[in-house]
Amino acid sequence: MDVICRCAFGIDTDMQNDINNPYLQKSAALFKTDIDDLLLFRLANLIPFLARPLHDIVFGLGDVRRILMKLIPILNDYVEEIPALWLMNRVQEVVDLRIQSSSNSIKRTDLLQLMMEATRDNVKDHVDDPSITKALQSNELIPNIFLFMAAGYETTSTALAYSTYILATKQDIQEKLVEEIENSN
């Protein structure tokens, strides 16, 4: 996760040395949370016509959401408890900082910067037909970054868990690994 956060988004998290890092804690909680237990989703299930406005208020990343969060502080506390929303808020902060610093001469070359540039530029998708262009929409930027972070966490933890399982259950592979480690010195 440190590598993903640093190389892709320019976020220094130091998760390797800090087990209580909030990014690590929220990433872990992201896959443990049962959305059916969340008040927001229960309310949306009970009153379906409120589902879309609630979604726009909570997941919206624009000025309306910021105003509502200031007017209703308890809503902000509730949103901060949901791991996915906490991570999306942190991603939004990083994007906002990057936009503010874009006026400076400092320009990073990472995935976030490329995605931000793709929101401004039309990208020619088809070489044969130059009239077809695609651009990343600005409202697609934050969810894409969030999914990249979440997938990075899940992929890393799954790979480590599977490797540990194989080493614990396959004595021959464990012996081969020990031999390779001893021979590398």
N, C-alpha and C positions, 0 to 999 in steps of 0.2 A: 504493500500500500504506500509506503514511503516513496518508492520509485515512481509509482503511478501519479501520486499527488505532486511530486516535485517536477518530474519531466513533462507530464502532460499539462499541468495547470499552474506550475510555479508556486505551489503551496508547500512550505516546509513544516512537516507535521512531527517528525522525530518519534514516530510510533515504535520504532525498534527499541528505544531506550525508555519510553514512558508508556507503561501498560494502561495508565489512566488517561491517556490522550483522548480528548472528547471526540475527535474524528474516528478513532478506533472503536470507542464505546458505542457511538451512534451507528457506525457501520455494522457492528455486531448485533445491536438491537434491531436494526433494520430487518434482519432475517428472522428474528424471534417474535416480532410483533404480529399479533393476530388482529387484522383490521376490523374484524367483527366486534372486537372488544372496545373499539374507539367510539366515543360519544358521537363524533361527527358522522361516522358511517351508520351508526344506529339511527340517528336522526334522519339521515337521507333515506334509509330504508323505510322508516315509519311514515315519512311525509315526502313521497317521491318528487313532488313538484318543487320542493326546496333543494333538491340535489344539485341542480345546475347553479343556482345562486350561491350555495354554500361552497361548491367547488371553485367558483370564480373568486370568492372572497378569500378562501384559504390558500388556494394554489396560484391565484393571480399574482404576478410579480410586478404589477404596476403601481401607479400612484394611489389608486382607490384602496388597494390592500394596505399600503403604508399608512394612509389616513385612518382606516378602520382600526389598525393595530394600535395607533396612538390614542384613538377615542375609546377603545374598549381594551384596556390592559389585560383583562383576564383572557381574552381571545389570544393575545400574544403569548401568554404563559402556556395556554393549551397547545398552541401551534408548536412551541419550542419543545414540548414533550414528545411529539411525534418524530421519530428518527428521520423519516424521509423528508419531512418539512424542515427539520433542523439542518440537514445536509443541504437541501436546496437553498435555504437562506444563506448558509455560508458560501455556497457557490455563487449566489447572486452578489454577495459582498465582494468576492474576488473579481467577478466580472466588472462590477462598478468601479473598483480600484483600478482595474486594468484600463477601463475607458477613461478615467480621470488622468491616469499616467500616460495615456497615448499621446497627449499633447506634448509631453516631454520627448527628448531625443532617445530615451531608453526604449528599445523595442525588443521584446523577447521572441524567441522562435520556439514555440511549443504548440501542442495541440490546441490549447485554448486560443492562442493568437491566430492560428490558421482558421479555426472555426469562426472567430470574430470577423476576420477578413472575408470569410465566405458569406457572412450576413450582409456585407457591404457590396460585394462584387458579384456579378453574374458569372457563373462558372460554365464554360462550354462543356457540355456533357457528351455530345456526339460529334466526332470529327467529320463524319460524312455530311451532316446537316448543321451548318453553323447558325441557323436560325433558332435552334433549340438550345435554350439556356436554363440553368437551374441556379437558384440561390438558396442558401439556408436562411430561413425566416428567423427574425430575432427572437420570437417566442419559442423557437425550437432549440435555441442555444442552451439554456439552463437545463432542460430535461435531458438533452444529449450528454452534457457534462456529468450530470447526476448519474445517469445510467452507466457511463464509462467507469465512474468511481465505484458504484455498487457492484458491477460485474467484475471489476478488478479485485475487490475484496472477496467476493464469493469464489472466484476462480482460484485465488491464492490459497484460501482456507481449505477448499476442496482438494486441491493438489497436495497440500501438506498433510491433510487427514488421510488421503489415500496412500501416500508414500509411507506414512507411519504405520498404517494397517498392513501394507505389504511387508515392511521390515519386521513387524511383529509376528506375522503368520508364516512367512517364508524364510526358514532358517538358511537355506542355500544362498538366497539373495543377500541376506544380512551378512553372511560370512564373506561373500564376494565384495560387498561394499567395504567391510572392515579391511580386507586385504588390499583393495585399491587405495584406501586412505593411508594405510601403513606404507605402501610402496611409493606414494607420492612425496613422502618426506625424504 
